[in-house]
Amino acid sequence: MVIQSIGKNLSLECQLPNYGNYPTRWSTVDRDLVTNLTTEDGTELVVQNNRYGLVKNAARSTTTFTIKNFQREDTGLYRCEVGQLNSPGLLYDVNVGVRE
């Protein structure tokens, strides 16, 4: 579990070795707040919501999802999924809570 204070930035890193060149998607598991934030080529993804950012480092096999100005409604279960869409891939789940 990752705990963050309200108003701070939160970064979640997903490291899945040997999947550096595959598409990566961060999503929420328990609600439809953040979906289909996908990088295909190792560059920073421009997201419509300016509070969210996604950077993929193919050389390190990592993808970092950032939430700026963390709020209570940002809590929940987040999933990093790596692999071809509509086929089995690797999953990494992280539960995010708020520091009171």
Rosetta constraint file for C-alpha pairs under 8 A:
AtomPair CA 1 CA 94 HARMONIC 6.11 0.50
AtomPair CA 1 CA 95 HARMONIC 4.84 0.50
AtomPair CA 1 CA 96 HARMONIC 5.81 0.50
AtomPair CA 1 CA 97 HARMONIC 7.21 0.50
AtomPair CA 2 CA 94 HARMONIC 7.19 0.50
AtomPair CA 2 CA 95 HARMONIC 6.24 0.50
AtomPair CA 2 CA 96 HARMONIC 4.85 0.50
AtomPair CA 2 CA 97 HARMONIC 6.22 0.50
AtomPair CA 3 CA 96 HARMONIC 5.82 0.50
AtomPair CA 3 CA 97 HARMONIC 4.77 0.50
AtomPair CA 3 CA 98 HARMONIC 5.36 0.50
AtomPair CA 3 CA 99 HARMONIC 5.73 0.50
AtomPair CA 4 CA 8 HARMONIC 7.11 0.50
AtomPair CA 4 CA 10 HARMONIC 6.69 0.50
AtomPair CA 4 CA 70 HARMONIC 7.42 0.50
AtomPair CA 4 CA 96 HARMONIC 7.61 0.50
AtomPair CA 4 CA 97 HARMONIC 6.51 0.50
AtomPair CA 4 CA 98 HARMONIC 5.13 0.50
AtomPair CA 4 CA 99 HARMONIC 5.31 0.50
AtomPair CA 5 CA 70 HARMONIC 7.08 0.50
AtomPair CA 5 CA 98 HARMONIC 5.75 0.50
AtomPair CA 5 CA 99 HARMONIC 4.77 0.50
AtomPair CA 5 CA 100 HARMONIC 7.11 0.50
AtomPair CA 6 CA 69 HARMONIC 6.91 0.50
AtomPair CA 6 CA 70 HARMONIC 5.15 0.50
AtomPair CA 6 CA 71 HARMONIC 5.13 0.50
AtomPair CA 6 CA 72 HARMONIC 6.69 0.50
AtomPair CA 6 CA 98 HARMONIC 6.84 0.50
AtomPair CA 6 CA 99 HARMONIC 7.25 0.50
AtomPair CA 7 CA 68 HARMONIC 7.71 0.50
AtomPair CA 7 CA 69 HARMONIC 4.28 0.50
AtomPair CA 7 CA 70 HARMONIC 5.01 0.50
AtomPair CA 7 CA 71 HARMONIC 6.40 0.50
AtomPair CA 8 CA 68 HARMONIC 6.74 0.50
AtomPair CA 8 CA 69 HARMONIC 5.06 0.50
AtomPair CA 8 CA 70 HARMONIC 5.46 0.50
AtomPair CA 9 CA 66 HARMONIC 6.99 0.50
AtomPair CA 9 CA 67 HARMONIC 5.73 0.50
AtomPair CA 9 CA 68 HARMONIC 4.44 0.50
AtomPair CA 9 CA 69 HARMONIC 5.31 0.50
AtomPair CA 9 CA 70 HARMONIC 5.76 0.50
AtomPair CA 10 CA 66 HARMONIC 5.52 0.50
AtomPair CA 10 CA 67 HARMONIC 5.16 0.50
AtomPair CA 10 CA 68 HARMONIC 6.48 0.50
AtomPair CA 10 CA 69 HARMONIC 7.92 0.50
AtomPair CA 10 CA 70 HARMONIC 6.50 0.50
AtomPair CA 11 CA 64 HARMONIC 6.41 0.50
AtomPair CA 11 CA 65 HARMONIC 5.64 0.50
AtomPair CA 11 CA 66 HARMONIC 4.32 0.50
AtomPair CA 11 CA 67 HARMONIC 6.51 0.50
AtomPair CA 12 CA 64 HARMONIC 5.51 0.50
AtomPair CA 12 CA 65 HARMONIC 5.18 0.50
AtomPair CA 12 CA 66 HARMONIC 6.33 0.50
AtomPair CA 13 CA 62 HARMONIC 6.61 0.50
AtomPair CA 13 CA 63 HARMONIC 5.74 0.50
AtomPair CA 13 CA 64 HARMONIC 4.30 0.50
AtomPair CA 13 CA 65 HARMONIC 6.40 0.50
AtomPair CA 14 CA 62 HARMONIC 5.39 0.50
AtomPair CA 14 CA 63 HARMONIC 5.20 0.50
AtomPair CA 14 CA 64 HARMONIC 6.24 0.50
AtomPair CA 14 CA 80 HARMONIC 6.37 0.50
AtomPair CA 14 CA 92 HARMONIC 6.91 0.50
AtomPair CA 15 CA 60 HARMONIC 7.69 0.50
AtomPair CA 15 CA 61 HARMONIC 5.61 0.50
AtomPair CA 15 CA 62 HARMONIC 4.32 0.50
AtomPair CA 15 CA 63 HARMONIC 6.62 0.50
AtomPair CA 16 CA 20 HARMONIC 7.55 0.50
AtomPair CA 16 CA 61 HARMONIC 5.73 0.50
AtomPair CA 16 CA 62 HARMONIC 6.52 0.50
AtomPair CA 16 CA 82 HARMONIC 7.65 0.50
AtomPair CA 16 CA 90 HARMONIC 7.53 0.50
AtomPair CA 17 CA 60 HARMONIC 7.74 0.50
AtomPair CA 17 CA 61 HARMONIC 5.37 0.50
AtomPair CA 17 CA 62 HARMONIC 7.98 0.50
AtomPair CA 18 CA 61 HARMONIC 6.71 0.50
AtomPair CA 19 CA 58 HARMONIC 7.96 0.50
AtomPair CA 19 CA 61 HARMONIC 6.15 0.50
AtomPair CA 19 CA 82 HARMONIC 6.83 0.50
AtomPair CA 19 CA 83 HARMONIC 7.14 0.50
AtomPair CA 20 CA 57 HARMONIC 7.39 0.50
AtomPair CA 20 CA 58 HARMONIC 4.21 0.50
AtomPair CA 20 CA 59 HARMONIC 6.44 0.50
AtomPair CA 20 CA 60 HARMONIC 7.10 0.50
AtomPair CA 20 CA 61 HARMONIC 4.27 0.50
AtomPair CA 20 CA 62 HARMONIC 7.13 0.50
AtomPair CA 21 CA 40 HARMONIC 7.45 0.50
AtomPair CA 21 CA 41 HARMONIC 7.07 0.50
AtomPair CA 21 CA 42 HARMONIC 7.53 0.50
AtomPair CA 21 CA 58 HARMONIC 5.95 0.50
AtomPair CA 21 CA 61 HARMONIC 7.97 0.50
AtomPair CA 22 CA 40 HARMONIC 6.71 0.50
AtomPair CA 22 CA 82 HARMONIC 6.34 0.50
AtomPair CA 22 CA 83 HARMONIC 5.23 0.50
AtomPair CA 22 CA 84 HARMONIC 6.55 0.50
AtomPair CA 23 CA 38 HARMONIC 6.33 0.50
AtomPair CA 23 CA 39 HARMONIC 5.59 0.50
AtomPair CA 23 CA 40 HARMONIC 4.76 0.50
AtomPair CA 23 CA 41 HARMONIC 7.77 0.50
AtomPair CA 23 CA 82 HARMONIC 5.90 0.50
AtomPair CA 23 CA 83 HARMONIC 5.68 0.50
AtomPair CA 23 CA 84 HARMONIC 6.32 0.50
AtomPair CA 23 CA 85 HARMONIC 7.71 0.50
AtomPair CA 24 CA 37 HARMONIC 7.72 0.50
AtomPair CA 24 CA 38 HARMONIC 5.28 0.50
AtomPair CA 24 CA 39 HARMONIC 5.66 0.50
AtomPair CA 24 CA 40 HARMONIC 7.14 0.50
AtomPair CA 24 CA 63 HARMONIC 7.26 0.50
AtomPair CA 24 CA 80 HARMONIC 6.96 0.50
AtomPair CA 24 CA 81 HARMONIC 5.70 0.50
AtomPair CA 24 CA 82 HARMONIC 4.55 0.50
AtomPair CA 24 CA 83 HARMONIC 6.69 0.50
AtomPair CA 25 CA 35 HARMONIC 7.76 0.50
AtomPair CA 25 CA 36 HARMONIC 5.54 0.50
AtomPair CA 25 CA 37 HARMONIC 5.20 0.50
AtomPair CA 25 CA 38 HARMONIC 4.59 0.50
AtomPair CA 25 CA 39 HARMONIC 7.17 0.50
AtomPair CA 25 CA 79 HARMONIC 7.92 0.50
AtomPair CA 25 CA 80 HARMONIC 5.70 0.50
AtomPair CA 25 CA 81 HARMONIC 5.17 0.50
AtomPair CA 25 CA 82 HARMONIC 6.49 0.50
AtomPair CA 26 CA 34 HARMONIC 7.47 0.50
AtomPair CA 26 CA 35 HARMONIC 6.66 0.50
AtomPair CA 26 CA 36 HARMONIC 6.42 0.50
AtomPair CA 26 CA 37 HARMONIC 5.57 0.50
AtomPair CA 26 CA 38 HARMONIC 7.14 0.50
AtomPair CA 26 CA 65 HARMONIC 7.17 0.50
AtomPair CA 26 CA 78 HARMONIC 6.94 0.50
AtomPair CA 26 CA 79 HARMONIC 5.50 0.50
AtomPair CA 26 CA 80 HARMONIC 4.52 0.50
AtomPair CA 26 CA 81 HARMONIC 6.40 0.50
AtomPair CA 27 CA 32 HARMONIC 7.99 0.50
AtomPair CA 27 CA 33 HARMONIC 7.87 0.50
AtomPair CA 27 CA 34 HARMONIC 5.20 0.50
AtomPair CA 27 CA 35 HARMONIC 4.55 0.50
AtomPair CA 27 CA 36 HARMONIC 6.27 0.50
AtomPair CA 27 CA 37 HARMONIC 7.07 0.50
AtomPair CA 27 CA 78 HARMONIC 5.69 0.50
AtomPair CA 27 CA 79 HARMONIC 5.28 0.50
AtomPair CA 27 CA 80 HARMONIC 6.71 0.50
AtomPair CA 28 CA 32 HARMONIC 6.35 0.50
AtomPair CA 28 CA 33 HARMONIC 6.48 0.50
AtomPair CA 28 CA 34 HARMONIC 5.74 0.50
AtomPair CA 28 CA 35 HARMONIC 6.67 0.50
AtomPair CA 28 CA 76 HARMONIC 7.19 0.50
AtomPair CA 28 CA 77 HARMONIC 5.81 0.50
AtomPair CA 28 CA 78 HARMONIC 4.40 0.50
AtomPair CA 28 CA 79 HARMONIC 5.99 0.50
AtomPair CA 29 CA 76 HARMONIC 7.67 0.50
AtomPair CA 29 CA 77 HARMONIC 5.44 0.50
AtomPair CA 29 CA 78 HARMONIC 5.75 0.50
AtomPair CA 29 CA 79 HARMONIC 6.44 0.50
AtomPair CA 30 CA 76 HARMONIC 6.72 0.50
AtomPair CA 30 CA 77 HARMONIC 6.28 0.50
AtomPair CA 37 CA 45 HARMONIC 7.60 0.50
AtomPair CA 37 CA 47 HARMONIC 7.39 0.50
AtomPair CA 37 CA 54 HARMONIC 7.24 0.50
AtomPair CA 38 CA 45 HARMONIC 7.21 0.50
AtomPair CA 39 CA 43 HARMONIC 6.93 0.50
AtomPair CA 39 CA 44 HARMONIC 7.33 0.50
AtomPair CA 39 CA 45 HARMONIC 6.07 0.50
AtomPair CA 39 CA 54 HARMONIC 7.84 0.50
AtomPair CA 39 CA 55 HARMONIC 7.83 0.50
AtomPair CA 39 CA 56 HARMONIC 6.77 0.50
AtomPair CA 42 CA 55 HARMONIC 7.41 0.50
AtomPair CA 42 CA 56 HARMONIC 4.91 0.50
AtomPair CA 42 CA 57 HARMONIC 5.65 0.50
AtomPair CA 42 CA 58 HARMONIC 5.55 0.50
AtomPair CA 43 CA 55 HARMONIC 6.49 0.50
AtomPair CA 43 CA 56 HARMONIC 6.12 0.50
AtomPair CA 43 CA 57 HARMONIC 7.66 0.50
AtomPair CA 44 CA 53 HARMONIC 7.80 0.50
AtomPair CA 44 CA 54 HARMONIC 5.95 0.50
AtomPair CA 44 CA 55 HARMONIC 4.56 0.50
AtomPair CA 44 CA 56 HARMONIC 6.46 0.50
AtomPair CA 45 CA 53 HARMONIC 6.96 0.50
AtomPair CA 45 CA 54 HARMONIC 5.57 0.50
AtomPair CA 45 CA 55 HARMONIC 6.48 0.50
AtomPair CA 46 CA 53 HARMONIC 7.14 0.50
AtomPair CA 46 CA 54 HARMONIC 7.72 0.50
AtomPair CA 47 CA 52 HARMONIC 6.52 0.50
AtomPair CA 47 CA 53 HARMONIC 6.50 0.50
AtomPair CA 47 CA 54 HARMONIC 7.92 0.50
AtomPair CA 51 CA 66 HARMONIC 7.88 0.50
AtomPair CA 51 CA 67 HARMONIC 5.54 0.50
AtomPair CA 51 CA 68 HARMONIC 4.76 0.50
AtomPair CA 51 CA 69 HARMONIC 7.00 0.50
AtomPair CA 52 CA 65 HARMONIC 7.28 0.50
AtomPair CA 52 CA 66 HARMONIC 5.62 0.50
AtomPair CA 52 CA 67 HARMONIC 4.81 0.50
AtomPair CA 52 CA 68 HARMONIC 6.36 0.50
AtomPair CA 53 CA 65 HARMONIC 5.76 0.50
AtomPair CA 53 CA 66 HARMONIC 4.98 0.50
AtomPair CA 53 CA 67 HARMONIC 6.64 0.50
AtomPair CA 54 CA 63 HARMONIC 7.00 0.50
AtomPair CA 54 CA 64 HARMONIC 5.70 0.50
AtomPair CA 54 CA 65 HARMONIC 4.59 0.50
AtomPair CA 54 CA 66 HARMONIC 6.30 0.50
AtomPair CA 55 CA 63 HARMONIC 5.67 0.50
AtomPair CA 55 CA 64 HARMONIC 5.31 0.50
AtomPair CA 55 CA 65 HARMONIC 6.70 0.50
AtomPair CA 56 CA 61 HARMONIC 7.75 0.50
AtomPair CA 56 CA 62 HARMONIC 5.93 0.50
AtomPair CA 56 CA 63 HARMONIC 4.23 0.50
AtomPair CA 56 CA 64 HARMONIC 6.39 0.50
AtomPair CA 57 CA 61 HARMONIC 5.98 0.50
AtomPair CA 57 CA 62 HARMONIC 5.30 0.50
AtomPair CA 57 CA 63 HARMONIC 6.12 0.50
AtomPair CA 58 CA 62 HARMONIC 6.45 0.50
AtomPair CA 70 CA 74 HARMONIC 6.45 0.50
AtomPair CA 71 CA 75 HARMONIC 7.58 0.50
AtomPair CA 71 CA 98 HARMONIC 7.94 0.50
AtomPair CA 72 CA 97 HARMONIC 7.99 0.50
AtomPair CA 72 CA 98 HARMONIC 6.21 0.50
AtomPair CA 74 CA 96 HARMONIC 7.83 0.50
AtomPair CA 75 CA 95 HARMONIC 7.68 0.50
AtomPair CA 75 CA 96 HARMONIC 5.07 0.50
AtomPair CA 75 CA 97 HARMONIC 4.99 0.50
AtomPair CA 75 CA 98 HARMONIC 6.51 0.50
AtomPair CA 76 CA 95 HARMONIC 5.68 0.50
AtomPair CA 76 CA 96 HARMONIC 5.24 0.50
AtomPair CA 76 CA 97 HARMONIC 6.61 0.50
AtomPair CA 77 CA 93 HARMONIC 6.80 0.50
AtomPair CA 77 CA 94 HARMONIC 5.77 0.50
AtomPair CA 77 CA 95 HARMONIC 4.32 0.50
AtomPair CA 77 CA 96 HARMONIC 6.13 0.50
AtomPair CA 78 CA 93 HARMONIC 5.69 0.50
AtomPair CA 78 CA 94 HARMONIC 5.36 0.50
AtomPair CA 78 CA 95 HARMONIC 6.20 0.50
AtomPair CA 78 CA 96 HARMONIC 7.38 0.50
AtomPair CA 79 CA 91 HARMONIC 6.77 0.50
AtomPair CA 79 CA 92 HARMONIC 5.67 0.50
AtomPair CA 79 CA 93 HARMONIC 4.44 0.50
AtomPair CA 79 CA 94 HARMONIC 6.47 0.50
AtomPair CA 80 CA 91 HARMONIC 5.71 0.50
AtomPair CA 80 CA 92 HARMONIC 5.06 0.50
AtomPair CA 80 CA 93 HARMONIC 6.33 0.50
AtomPair CA 81 CA 89 HARMONIC 6.72 0.50
AtomPair CA 81 CA 90 HARMONIC 5.77 0.50
AtomPair CA 81 CA 91 HARMONIC 4.64 0.50
AtomPair CA 81 CA 92 HARMONIC 6.54 0.50
AtomPair CA 82 CA 89 HARMONIC 5.54 0.50
AtomPair CA 82 CA 90 HARMONIC 5.29 0.50
AtomPair CA 82 CA 91 HARMONIC 6.57 0.50
AtomPair CA 83 CA 87 HARMONIC 7.24 0.50
AtomPair CA 83 CA 88 HARMONIC 6.96 0.50
AtomPair CA 83 CA 89 HARMONIC 4.51 0.50
AtomPair CA 83 CA 90 HARMONIC 6.61 0.50
AtomPair CA 84 CA 88 HARMONIC 7.41 0.50
AtomPair CA 84 CA 89 HARMONIC 6.83 0.50
